[in-house]
Amino acid sequence: MTTMRGLAISTLIFGATAFVGPLIRWMTWPPSKFEQGSSTSIGNFVYDLVFLLWPTQPLAVIDVNTGPLVAGVVAVGANVLLFGFVGLVVGSVAKHAPGLLALYVLVCALVLLLALWGAGFSVAYLNIFALVAALLLYAVPFWATARLAAR
């Protein structure tokens, strides 16, 4: 999938995937209301899942200076750029299964590091269910890109 069309499609697939974390957060906003209607474990799962699917979310702390709208645009936009870049790289190696697998393993390792960082590098606080769900969700754009490359 090293054609310009293939790279664009791969970038669009990953760019669209970048909206999954923000959409989950938007559907469960405000967190306090969502947590009142669900159990603590479900609330923690959603919080950790969004944290893993939206790695640029901490950029939203700029809302102190810019306001929530600009902060949201920056945080979501940065996520789209990050995922789009990954999609571009994945699209360039999509026809080579070992390279595609290596990139997915690299993404999994980075997500694991992010999860451990979020848990204070303590396995006791690591939300395994959210981690597994995030890794499965990250596999979807890799799978879609591989399927398109096989055509």
N, C-alpha and C positions, 0 to 999 in steps of 0.2 A: 504494500500500500504506500509506495513512495511517490505516487503521482500527486500533483497538487490537489486534485479533487479528493484523493484518499486522505491526505494530511488534513484538509479542511474538514472532512467528515469526522475524522478521529478527534480533532480539536473541538468540533461542535458537540460531539457525544460527551466528551469529558467536561466541556463548559456547561452543558445542561445538567450534568451530574452535580456540579458545584452548587446547584440550588437546592439539593435535597436537605442538607443540614439547616439552612435558613428557613425552608418551608416547614420543616418539623418544628423549629422554634416558633415560627409565626403561628402555627396551628395550636401550640400549647401556651400561647402568650395570654395573659401574664402568668408567669410560673406559679405565683402564689394561688391563683384561682385554679389552675390545673392540678396542683398538688392537693388542694382541698377535695377535689372530685376523684382522686385516685390514691392508691396506696403509696407509701414512702418508697418502696422498692421500684415501683413503676416510675415515679418521679425521678428517682436517682438514675434509672436506666435511660430515660429520655434525656436528662441533663448530660450524662456521659456520652450518649450516642451523638447528640448534637455537637458536643465538644470534639469528638473524633471526626465527624463528617464536615465540620466547619472550622478547620484549623486556623483560619485568619480572624475568627471571631474576637480575639482579644484586641484587635485594632479598633474595635468599637469604643474603647475607653476614651477616645478623643471627643466623645459627646460632651464632655465637660467644657471643652473649648468651642466646639462647632455646632452642637445640638444633635439630637438623636437621628434626624433624617440624614444629614451628611455622614455621621458615623456609620449608620447602617449601609449607606451606599458605598462607603470606603471598605467596610468589612466584607460585604457581599462581592463587591467588584474585585477586591484582592483575591477572594476565593475563586472567582471565575477565571482570573488571570493565572492563578496557580494551577488550577485544574486544566485550563486550556494549554498551558505550557507542557504539562504532563501528557496531555492528549497528543500534542505535536510530537513529542519524543516517542510515545507509544506508537503513533502512526508511522513513524519512520522505521520502526523495527517490526511492524505487525506481521510481515510475511515470514519472519524467522521466529519459530516457536520458542527456541531456547532464549532468545533475547527478550521476547515478550514475557516469558515466565520469570526471567531474571529481574525485569522491571517490576513485575507484580510482587515478587519477594522483597525487593527494595522498598516498595511502597508499604508493604505489610510491616517491615522492620521499622520504618519511620513512624507508622501509626502506633506500633507497640511502644516505641520510645515516647511518643506523645502521651499515650495512655499511662505509662509509668510515671512520666513527669507530672501529669494531672493527679496521680495517686500519691504524689510525694515520694516516688521511687520505693513504695512499699507495696508488695504483692498483696498484703492483707486488705488494702483499700482499692485494689484494682477491680473494676467491674468487668468480669470475664464475659458476661452476656452481652454487654454493650460493645466490647472489643470484638467478639465473634461476629455480631450483627454488622458492625462497621466493616470488618474485613470481607464479609460476604457481599455487602453493598458495593464496596470498592471493586470487587471482582466483576460486577455487571458491565461497566464500560470497557474493561479489558476483554471480556468475552464478546461483547458487541463488536469491538474493533477487530478482534481475531476472526469473527464470522464474516465481516465485510471484506477482510483481507483475503479470505479463502475463496471469494467469488472470482 
